[in-house]
Amino acid sequence: MDVWILIFSLMIALLAGTVKGIVGFAMPMVMISGLSSVIAPELALAGLILPTLVANSMQAMRQGAQAAWQTICQFRVFLLTGLVFLVMSSQLVRVLPGQTLVLIIGIFVFVFSLIQLLGATLTLTKRDTRLDLGLGGIAGFIGGMSGIWGPPTVLYLTALGIQKAEHLRIQGVVYCLGAMALTGSHITSGVLNAANWWFSAALILPGMAGMWIGGRISDRLPQAIFRKATLWVLLIAAANLIRKGVFG
């Protein structure tokens, strides 16, 4: 690999980690978009696997193992439903093209985020089992079809008005479990292999440095600004999903 491409890749990992440290998500989106501009998409996917796994593990455990376990217990219905639907929908990829589903969720997330940023208030007053079942199923179904489960999860937590620290921890737990599944599946598929694992491993350190920088910024953000920053990143992510759904 050319040294300048490697340096550029390290900078992308730093940027992706910083964004994730601030709002809790979007690391894979930033990395796949940036890396794919200079290297093959399959290598870009391999590159993001280990930094994403480590970053999500750190985010889930930031407030300790006990807090992470409490989150798993608290959101067990959402997590288990999401897992079941993820496994089921992954078998339906040939029936409903993932590109179509990406476009649908992109439009939904874009409209929701834009309405919120324009000042309208769309909130859920409380959680209940039906919401966890329904929205967990939606997140899992979309994740199984397209590999994208972040936006539905963030939408749910944002609509519930969950405070910043808990918001970030819940995201971390959800994404950590997803990242474990992603890592295992791509070791099996051969995307992450003996020839390219070093590249993915090399991106861990700048990704973690970015997480540290973003975390320091996030710690200083009031709840209202954190919510607005989250919505802006969601809006950008949704625009990228729409682009991907339309153009592939």
Secondary structure, DSSP 8 states (H G I E B T S, - for coil): --HHHHHHHHHHHHHHHHHHHHHS--HHHHHHHHHTTTS-HHHHHHHHHHHHHHHHHHHHTTT-HHHHHHHHHHTHHHHHHHHHHHHHHGGGTTTS-HHHHHHHHHHHHHHHHHHHHTT-----S---HHHHHHHHHHHHHHHHHHS--HHHHHHHHHHTT--HHHHHHHHHHHHHHHHHHHHHHHHHHTSS-TTTHHHHHHTHHHHHHHHHHHHHHHHTS-HHHHHHHHHHHHHHHHHHHHHHHHH-
